[in-house]
Amino acid sequence: MSAQFFGNKAFYSSGELNFGNYIGVDLNLNYVYKEKYSFIIGYTGNIRKPKSQPSDYSSGIVGVFSFGLANPHDQMENYKIGVGKIYKLNESGTIRVNMSVGVAYTTIREPENWQTKSDTFFVENYTWNYKAQNTLSLILNPKIEFPFTRYYGLTISPMVQINKDRTYFGIGVGQMIGLLRP
């Protein structure tokens, strides 16, 4: 009974680095039924240089040593859920396409209210506040999956995320770990 249960189902995690009009990470838990249907629950976090950032903004010496990670960023976080249909591109199942669509609860944070500071050699020359807003997003995320072994594989995934405030488009490159196929 146990072998039959796992013969029809696959459970795995996937993680990707995203590159597009934002950069970030995509982390998912995946469930596949009969190598045909998928269910995905996950998190996507993306950042970019703020559109509102003044042209003379400087992060100071502290920003140089933090490699820019301490700088202000436009941020977009998503908690998502999706469903998909899997199409095998070869008989062995080592190349497949997971055509998924879903919805996400999205939080957008952007710096605003930029105020200049003096004595800024070591630190930023501006202060700012973050403005946050929440919305729902539609996510289109077809993935090309390469489950090379039963437990490990790679992914390439274009993604489009649409909501009333922003549109994200990009491509992710990552890996899958878990029970990928029978």
Secondary structure as UniProt FT lines:
FT   HELIX           2..7
FT   STRAND          9..20
FT   STRAND          23..33
FT   TURN            34..36
FT   STRAND          37..48
FT   TURN            51..52
FT   TURN            55..56
FT   HELIX           60..65
FT   TURN            66..70
FT   STRAND          74..88
FT   TURN            91..92
FT   STRAND          96..116
FT   STRAND          126..140
FT   STRAND          143..146
FT   STRAND          152..162
FT   STRAND          167..178
//
